[in-house]
Amino acid sequence: MSTARPVTPVRAGTVTRWAAETDVLVVGHGCAGAAAAFEAASAGAGVLVLERAGGPGGSSALSGGELYLGGGTEVQRACGFEDSPEEMYSYLRAALGPHADDEKLRLYCEESVAHFQWFVDRGLAFEPTLWDAPTWMPTTRDGLMWLGENAWPYNEIARPAPRGHRTATEAFGGWLVMEKLVAAAGEAGAVTHSDTLATALIVDDTGRVVGATARRHGEDLAYRARGGVVLTTGGFADNEEMLADHAPHLLAHGRVSDGLDDGSGIRMAAALGAATRRMGVVELALTALPALAVRGMLVNAHGQRFVNEDVYPGLFSVAAVLTQPAPYWVIVDEEGYEAVPERERWGVVPRFVSETLGELEGELGMPPGALDSSVGTYNTHAARGRDPYFHKDARWLRPLEGPFAAIDPRAGFHQGGRPSAGAGTGVAGFTLGGLRTTVDGAVLDVSGAVLPGLFAAGRAASGIHGEGYVSGTSLGDGTFFGRRAGVAAAAGLRSAS
């Protein structure tokens, strides 16, 4: 029996009093909501944003803040890299696939340079420097980072160019991205009602979405939207029932969210017959430190390698969790561990240290000889600068020598003295599936027709992703298609009048 809050659509004719009327109603004030609100207000529409939390930001503000942008931005050029929309598309199509949304992805890549400039115009600054090593998150203010573009097989699919753009702050920068976007939306004229939980969509007699009901401080309210409603309520990582129905891979693990990604916007639209896409796809992050993994090896419970460790860490995470027996271990020697500066170890310490691989196998409960075989094979080829099994770049190859350490991702990271979301199973993640939309954010029903007056963007919608993910594509596609949804909703004033 479901315990979820009912989201049955409300008929406009039953509303006796409107708490407020506006041209465009945006539900959710994360990155997609802020972008939609800014563009709708800049187009001359009156904009009201409903935010269930005490203030804007959402999961976007807690994110790393990377923006996946390319095609030849000024930061890329300053760092000495040539790029094009075609090369960007080729990489993302492979990394976000299979079955990425081709129409959205092509548009996103073609307009990526302009989207970068949009962020600059909103007040975000990017240092013209590169972080040149695999990582989840640089500890510096470098404005550009690699996100797997230079790792096999992607370096054979597209000319490698780093596209992870980072605003000028150390480590996590989502808060700064949101600070600038929220300020821009407010300056453009958007008004925010915080502590206001949207509960259902309101439709008129023609089936057009004309507003939403909400609850604020114990009072039931109704908000009217003359042009359209834009749902930017996030994914459903925090809804156990929806995960069980659609994405059970995430149930046992930590969540990367603000705790409010309950799928409410998806459910409200689905109650009107909205179609969804890719609801079973999740992003998983194994709390294995790339700086250590790349200097050693990532192995499964049987002591076997299964991936090139210099690939984007989200991809080695998914490969581990979805295809390999747990637990997973980072095996590194003393030289590799000491080569990583203490600040960049994120509080990670080995769980086991042994002089020999045989001793380490015993500590880890692996089959006798398994780890010795894996390291022996790795060392034989590394001595020749080769990795014929997984093609790790020669930059990171050298024979491993005792003593050896095993690092347990289940311990999580302890950057800043706080454990990461993955502490426990060593894995945390979020959902990628959502409402099926056009490139302009219009929500489609199960027959493929547009639901008039209803738009969506961000994790509430299915964006550019297929079955893969790369950091920066959530903030990137959320803001890009949030902008387009805001423009389309503002334009909806003409069709609604």
N, C-alpha and C positions, 0 to 999 in steps of 0.2 A: 504494500500500500504506500502510495506516494505521500511524503510529508511536505512537498514543495508548496509554496504560496500560490494560490490560484492567479491566473493571468488572463482570465476571460475578457475579451474585448468589451468595451462599454459603448453603448449607442449614444450619440451626441444628443438625441432628443430626450434622454433621461437625465441629462445634466441640468440642474436647477440653478447653479451658480458657478461662474468661472473665477478661480482665484487670481488668474492673470491671463491676458491675451497677448500674443506676440506673433511676429511673422514666421520665425523659425525657432523651433524648440529643440534644443540639443540635450540628450539624456546621457550624462557622464562627462566628467571633466578631466580626462587623461589627455594624452597627446592628440588622439584623433578628434576628441571633442573640442579641444582648444583650437585646433586647426580649422575645424568646421565652423566654429563660432566666429573666428577671426574673418574668414573669407565671406561668410554670410553677412556679417556686420559691415565689412568693407564694401560689399555690393549694395549697401543701403538698406538692408533689412533690419528690422528690430529682432534682436536675438536674446533668448532667455536660456540659460543652462541650468539643468537640474543636477545636483551632485549629492549622492546619498551620504557621503562622508562629511566631516566638519569643514573641509576645505578641498580645493582642487589638487590634482596631482595624480592620484590613483597609483596603479602599478607602474606607470611610466616614470613617476618621480623616484621610484625605488630601483629603477633599472640601471644598468651600466652606463647608459647614455650614448652608446655607439649609434651612429647613423650610417647605414649602408648606402653610400653615394659614390658615383663615379662618372665615367664618360669623358673625363678631362677637367676636373675641378681645379681651381687655382691652388689648392693644397697639394693635389697630386703633381701638378706641374712644378710647384716650388720644391718638391722632394725629388724631382728628376724623373718622373714616370709619365709615359704617354699612355693614354687610355682612350677608348671610344665606346659609344653606346653598344656597338656590335660585340665587342670583346666582353663588356660587362654582362650583356644578355647571355652570351655563350656560357660564361662561368655560372651565372645564377640559374640558368635553365638546368644545368647539370647538378649543381649543389642543392637546389631547392626541389629537385625532382625525385622520382619520376612524376610526371603529370602536374607540373607547375601550371598556373593559369597563364597561358601564353599571351593572351590579349593584354591583360593587366601588366604582365612582366615587360613586354615590349614597350608599352607606354611609359612605364616607370623608368626604364633604362634610357629611353629617348629624351625624357625630360629631367633626367637626374641632375645635370649641371644647373638647370634653372631652379630645381628644388633646393640644391645646395645654396644658391644665392638667396632664395627665400629665407632660409635659416639665418644667413648673414644679415639680411635686411631686418630680421626680427631681433638682432642684437647679439647673436652667438658668434664667438670668435674661435678660430682654429689656428693653433701654432703650426708653422710650416716645417714640422719635423716628424720623423718616422720612428716608431717602435719596431725594431727589426728582429723579432723573435716570436715564437708561438706563445700565446698567453690567453687567459680568460679576460684579463683586464690590466692594462699597463698601470704602473704605480706613478707615472710621470704625467706631465702636461702635453706630451706628444700629440699632435693633431691627426696622425694617421697611423693605422696599424694593419697588419696582414690578418686576413680571416680565411686562410686556407687557399688563397688564389695561387700561391707558389708551391703547393704540395701536389703530388701525384694522386689521381690522374688529371686533376684540373689544370695543371701546368702544361698538359699536352692538348687540352681542349680549347683553351683561350690563352692569349698572351698575359702572363701574370702582371697584375698591378694591384697594389693595396687599395682597398676601398672603405676600410673602417674609419670613418671620420669621428673625431672626438673633440668636444668643446673644451676650451682651455681651463681644465681643472684636473686635479690628480684623482686617480682611481675612479670611483663611481660618479657619473655626471648627469644621471637622469634628472636629478633635482634642479640642476641649472637649466637644462633644456626646458623643463616645465615652467620654471620661474619666468623665463623669457616669453614662452608661448602664452601663458596665462595673462601676463602683463599686456601682451600685444592684443589679445582678445578683448580685454577690458578697455584698453585705450581706443579700440575700434568701436566700442559701444555695447559690447555684450554684457549682460547682467547675469550674475550667478546666484541661485538659491541653494545654499548648502543645507545639510541635514534633511534633504528632501529625497525620499525614496520613490522612484517611479514604480507603479504597480500594474498598470495595464494601458493599452492603447485605446483611444477613443476614435470611433469611425462614424461617418455620417450615413445617410440612407443610401448613398451611391457606393458605399464601401471605401471611400477615401479616408485615410488617416488624417484626423483634424486635431489631434492633441493627445494628452496622456493624463491618467489619474496618478496621484501621488499621495504619500503620507508624510506629514511633517509634524514633529512634536505631538504625536497622537491624534492629529487632525487629518481627515480625508479631504483631499483637494482635487481640483480639476484645472488643467492648463490647456488653453486653446492655442493652436498653431495654424495660422492662415495659409502659410506656404508649405510647410512640411515639418516632419519630426525626423531627427537624425539620431539613431541609436549608436552610441559609442560607449557601451557599458562594460566592455572587456569580455574575456573568455569565460570558461566554466570550470577552471581548475579547482575552485573551492566548493563545487557542488558534487557531493559524493554520489547522488543518484544519477546525475547526468554522466559522470565519469563511468559508473558501472554500466550504463546503457551504451556509451559511445567510445570511451577511451580508457578501458580498465587497466592499461599498462601503467597509468599514473597513480592508481589507487594506493599502492603500498609506499609511495615515495613522498618526499617533501614537495612543496609548491613554491613556485616563484611568482608571488603576487602580493597584493596588499591585504589579502584575506577577504576581499569583497568581490572576487571574480566568480559570481554564482550563476552566470548564464542567464540572468533575468531578461536582458534585452533579446537574446535569442529566443527564449521561451515566449515572450510577449508577441514577437513577430510570428513565430510558428503557430501561435493560437489563431492567427489570421490566414494560415495556409502558406506561410513563407517557406521557401526551400532552403536547405542547408547544403554545405559542401565540406568534405574532408573532416568530418566530425571525429573520426578516429585517430587523427594525426596529432601527435604531441611532440614538443621539444623536450629532450632530456639532457641534463647536465650531470655528468659524473664528476664528483669532486676530486678528480685526479689533476694534479698541477702540471700543465703542459711543459713548463720550464724543466721539470724533473723527468717527465715521461719521455720527452724528446731526447734527453741525454742517456736514457736507458731503454726500457721496454715496458709496454703495457701487456699484461698477460691475464688469462682467465684462470679459473680454479684449477685447471689441469696443467698450468704452467706453460700454456701455448700462446704465442703472439697471434694477433688476428687483424692488425691494422698498422698502417704507417703512422707513427706517433706525432709527426709534424703536421698532420691534417688539422683542419678546424676542429677544436676540441668537442664541439657539439656533435660532430659526425662520429668521432671515436666513441663518444658517450652512447649514442644510439646504437652503434655497432655492438658495443659491449652489452648493454641492457637487453636489447631485443634479440640478440643472436648467440650470446655466449653464456656458459655456465658461470654463476657467481660463486664466491666473491672474486673481485678483480684486484690486481695488485700492480703497483709501479715498482719495478725492479731497477735499482740504480746502484752504482758503486760509489766509493768514497769520493773519487775525483769528480764524478758527475754531480753529486750532492753539493760538494763544496764550491763548485763552479757557479752555483746560483746564489747571488747575494742574499743575505738573511732577510732583507726587507721584501724580496721578491719570492720568498718561500711561503708567505701567507700563514705562518705559524705551523706549517707542516713538518712533522718529525717522523722518522721511521718507527714502525711498530716492532720490527724484528731486524736484528743485525747479526750476521754470521760470517765467519771466515771462509766457509766453503758453501757451494751451492747445495751439496747434499744435506748439510745442517739446516739450511734455509728451507729446503723442501719439507723436511720433517716438521719444522715450526709451522709451515703453512698448510700441512696436511695434503700435499700434492703427491701424485704417484711417484715412486722412487725413480730417479733418472730423468723425469720429465723436464724440470727446469734446467738441469745440466745439459740436456739435449738442445733445448731452445737457445740457451746462452752460447753453447758451443757452436751451433750453426750460425748464429748471429755474429759471433766473433770471427769466425773463419772468413765470412764475406766482408765484414766491416774492416778487417785488416787490408782489404783490397779496395776499400771505398765504395762498396756495393751493397745493395739490399735487394737481391733478386726476387724475394718473396713479396715484399710490400712496398719497395721503392722509396724508402725514406731518403731524403736528400743527403748527399755525401757530407754536407756541412756538419751533420749531427752524428755521423758514424765514426766509431772507434771501438776497439775491443774493450769489453768490461772486465775488470780485474778485482779480486777480493781485497778487502772485505766487501760483502754485498748487503744491501738494505732492501727491505720490503716495506713499502708505504701503503697504508690501508685507506682507500678513499672513504670508507664508512666513518672515519673520524672527522670528516669535513674539514673545512678551512677555519682558521681562527684569526682572520685578519681583523685588526683593531680589538682583539680580545673577545670577539663574539663568534660563536660557531655559525657556520653557514647553514642555509636551508636544507642542504643535503645530509647533514649530520644524522646518522642513524642507519639508513640504507646506503648512504653515499651518493644518492641520486635525488635531484629535484627537477621540476619541470613545469610546463604550462601547456595549454591547449592551443592549437592552430586553426581548427575548424570553426565555421560559423555560418552566418547567413549568406546565401548566394546573392551577389549584387552585380550590377553593371559597372563599367569603369567609372561611371559618374555616381556610384553609390546607391542607385535605386535598388530596392529590395525586390527580388523576383519571387513569384509564388511557384508552387510545385508544377504548374503547367508551363512555366517560363514567361508568364506575363508579369508586367510591373505592378506592384501594389502601390496604387497612387497615394502620394503624400508621405511615403515611408522611405527612409534612407538609412544606411548603416556604414560604418567604417571601423578600422582598428580590429582588435581581436574579437569583437562581436560579429564581424564579417569574415568571410573567407577571402583572403587577399591574394598575394602573388604566389603563395607557397603550394607545392605539391606535397610530397612526403618528406621533404628535407627542410633544413633551417640553417640560417647563418645569422650571427649576431648583427644587430643594426637593422635587420629587415622588419622588425616589429615597429620601432619608432619611425623607420623610413616609410614603409607602406602605410602605416597608420596615419601619419601626417599628410602624405601625398594624396591618398584617397579620401581622407577627412576633408582636405581642402576642396576637392572636387564635389564631395557630397554637400558641403556648405554652399558652394556656388549653385549647385542644382536645386537645393532646397529654397534658396532665395529666389531663383528663377521660377520656382513653383508658385510664387505669388500670382504670376500672370495667368497661369493655367487654372488656378483655383478661383480667380475673380470672375 
